[in-house]
């Protein structure tokens, strides 16, 4: 159901049924005797993750949010990785093993950011993008990526900002799917629903998206 022009808020993820995981178990752990203040701080941070098809404004919005709020930004690992590979070999073509390396780098950067115990983190994509990318390109995804993603979404609160494809396509040597963004957008929405993850659909131009994203993050600001 539309909540405001340019943004749709969709159903939240349900709590995990396993009593050893999920928000309820995490809260019990946070309140348990002997848990240090630093551990408590590290346990309550929230990730705001930009996701969606190629050339839909993820990096622009992630950077804008990080700059506006002074929050840590986890950059997209794939672009630097592929740029380096192509610089070394102009005929480079990626395969599934390269996506596994990209996923590992993305996850490592995310976990390294947590070492500073920020209350909120902006992520320019996460492993969900690698999962969709791998399944679309190769028809499958490496088990390590799927298993790691499943662990991560159960460890920290995550809110996804799903970027719509209502902005012009920007040609780029690393981009592949100029004509299939609407289909990919629906695939991302299906994945978020499948994993029962909270998300908001971002539409409109750059300033409209940034304004609505800032409103979302303002509601979660620690007091």
C-alpha positions in Angstrom: 0.0 0.0 0.0 1.5 3.4 -0.9 2.5 5.5 2.1 4.0 8.5 0.4 4.8 9.5 -3.1 8.0 7.8 -4.1 8.0 5.1 -1.4 6.1 1.9 -0.6 6.6 0.1 2.7 6.2 -3.6 2.6 5.6 -6.3 5.2 8.3 -6.9 7.8 10.3 -10.1 8.2 8.8 -12.5 10.8 10.9 -13.6 13.7 12.9 -16.8 13.2 11.2 -19.9 14.7 14.5 -21.2 16.0 14.7 -20.1 19.7 18.5 -19.7 19.4 18.2 -17.0 16.7 16.3 -13.9 15.8 15.3 -10.7 17.5 13.8 -12.4 20.7 16.9 -14.5 21.4 19.1 -11.5 20.6 17.3 -9.3 23.1 17.6 -12.0 25.7 21.3 -12.2 25.1 21.7 -8.4 25.2 20.0 -8.4 28.6 21.9 -11.4 30.0 24.3 -10.8 32.9 28.0 -10.6 31.9 27.4 -9.1 28.4 29.7 -6.1 28.0 28.4 -2.7 27.0 30.5 -3.0 23.8 28.8 -6.2 22.9 25.4 -4.7 23.5 26.2 -1.8 21.3 27.4 -4.1 18.5 24.2 -6.1 18.8 21.7 -3.3 18.3 23.0 -1.7 15.1 20.9 -1.6 12.0 21.9 -2.0 8.3 20.1 0.1 5.7 20.9 -1.7 2.4 20.4 -0.4 -1.1 19.4 -3.1 -3.5 17.8 -3.6 -6.9 18.7 -3.9 -10.6 21.7 -2.3 -12.3 21.6 1.5 -12.9 18.7 2.2 -10.6 20.5 4.7 -8.3 21.8 2.5 -5.5 25.2 4.0 -5.2 23.9 7.6 -5.6 21.4 7.1 -2.8 23.8 5.2 -0.5 26.4 7.9 -0.8 23.8 10.6 -0.3 22.5 9.0 2.9 26.0 8.4 4.2 27.1 12.0 3.6 23.9 13.5 4.9 23.9 11.6 8.1 27.6 11.0 8.7 27.0 7.2 8.8 29.5 4.5 7.8 29.2 3.4 4.2 29.9 -0.2 3.0 30.8 0.2 -0.6 29.9 -2.3 -3.4 32.7 -4.8 -3.7 32.0 -6.0 -7.2 32.8 -2.8 -9.1 36.4 -2.4 -7.7 36.9 -6.2 -8.1 35.8 -6.2 -11.8 37.7 -3.0 -12.6 40.9 -4.5 -11.3 40.4 -7.7 -13.2 39.7 -5.9 -16.5 42.6 -3.5 -16.0 44.9 -6.6 -15.7 43.3 -8.4 -18.6 41.1 -6.7 -21.1 39.6 -10.1 -22.1 38.6 -11.0 -18.6 35.3 -12.8 -18.3 33.9 -13.6 -14.8 32.5 -16.9 -13.8 30.9 -18.4 -10.6 34.3 -18.5 -8.8 34.6 -14.8 -9.2 31.2 -14.1 -7.8 32.2 -16.2 -4.8 35.2 -14.0 -4.3 33.1 -10.8 -4.7 30.6 -12.2 -2.1 33.5 -12.9 0.3 34.9 -9.4 -0.1 31.5 -7.8 0.4 30.8 -9.8 3.5 34.2 -9.1 5.0 33.8 -5.4 4.5 30.4 -5.5 6.1 31.8 -7.3 9.1 34.8 -5.0 9.4 32.5 -2.0 9.5 30.8 -3.6 12.5 34.0 -3.6 14.5 33.5 0.1 15.1 30.1 -0.6 16.7 28.1 2.0 14.7 24.4 2.3 15.6 23.5 2.4 11.9 25.3 1.5 8.7 24.6 2.2 5.0 25.3 -0.6 2.6 25.6 -0.1 -1.2 24.3 -3.6 -1.8 24.9 -6.8 0.1 25.0 -10.6 -0.6 21.4 -10.5 -1.9 22.7 -8.8 -5.0 25.2 -11.5 -5.6 22.5 -14.2 -5.1 20.3 -12.6 -7.7 23.2 -12.0 -10.0 24.5 -15.6 -9.8 21.1 -17.2 -10.2 20.2 -15.0 -13.3 23.6 -15.4 -14.9 24.4 -19.0 -14.0 21.1 -20.6 -12.9 22.4 -21.3 -9.4 24.3 -19.7 -6.4 27.2 -21.1 -4.4 26.0 -22.6 -1.1 28.5 -20.5 0.9 26.8 -17.3 -0.3 23.4 -18.6 0.5 24.4 -19.9 3.9 26.3 -16.7 4.8 23.4 -14.5 3.8 21.0 -16.6 5.9 23.3 -16.1 8.9 23.7 -12.4 8.4 20.0 -11.6 8.1 19.4 -13.4 11.4 22.3 -11.5 13.2 21.4 -7.9 12.6 18.4 -5.8 11.9 18.3 -5.0 8.2 16.0 -2.6 6.2 16.2 -2.7 2.4 15.7 0.2 0.2 14.7 -1.4 -3.1 15.4 1.1 -5.9 12.9 1.2 -8.7 14.0 1.4 -12.4 12.1 4.6 -13.2 15.3 6.5 -13.8 17.2 6.5 -17.1 19.7 3.7 -17.8 23.3 4.9 -17.6 25.6 2.9 -19.9 28.6 1.3 -18.3 31.1 -1.3 -19.5 30.3 -3.4 -16.3 26.5 -3.4 -16.8 24.7 -6.2 -18.6 20.9 -5.9 -18.3 19.7 -2.7 -19.9 16.5 -4.2 -21.2 15.5 -6.4 -18.3 15.4 -4.0 -15.3 11.7 -4.3 -14.7 11.9 -8.1 -14.6 14.9 -8.0 -12.3 13.2 -5.5 -10.0 10.3 -8.0 -9.6 12.9 -10.7 -8.9 14.4 -8.6 -6.1 11.0 -8.0 -4.6 10.2 -11.7 -4.7 13.5 -12.5 -2.9 12.8 -9.9 -0.2 9.4 -11.4 0.3 10.7 -14.9 0.3 13.3 -14.1 3.1 10.6 -12.0 4.9 12.9 -9.0 5.0 11.5 -5.4 5.6 11.9 -3.1 2.6 10.8 0.1 1.1 10.5 0.7 -2.6 12.2 3.9 -3.7 10.9 5.8 -6.7 11.2 9.2 -8.2 14.3 11.3 -9.0 17.4 11.5 -7.0 16.3 14.3 -4.6 12.9 12.6 -4.0 14.5 9.3 -3.2 17.0 10.9 -0.8 14.3 12.9 1.0 12.1 9.8 1.6 15.1 7.6 2.6 16.2 10.3 5.1 12.6 10.2 6.6 12.9 6.4 7.0 16.2 6.7 8.8 15.1 9.6 10.9 12.4 7.4 12.4 15.1 4.9 13.5 17.5 7.5 14.9 18.7 6.5 18.4 17.4 8.8 21.1 
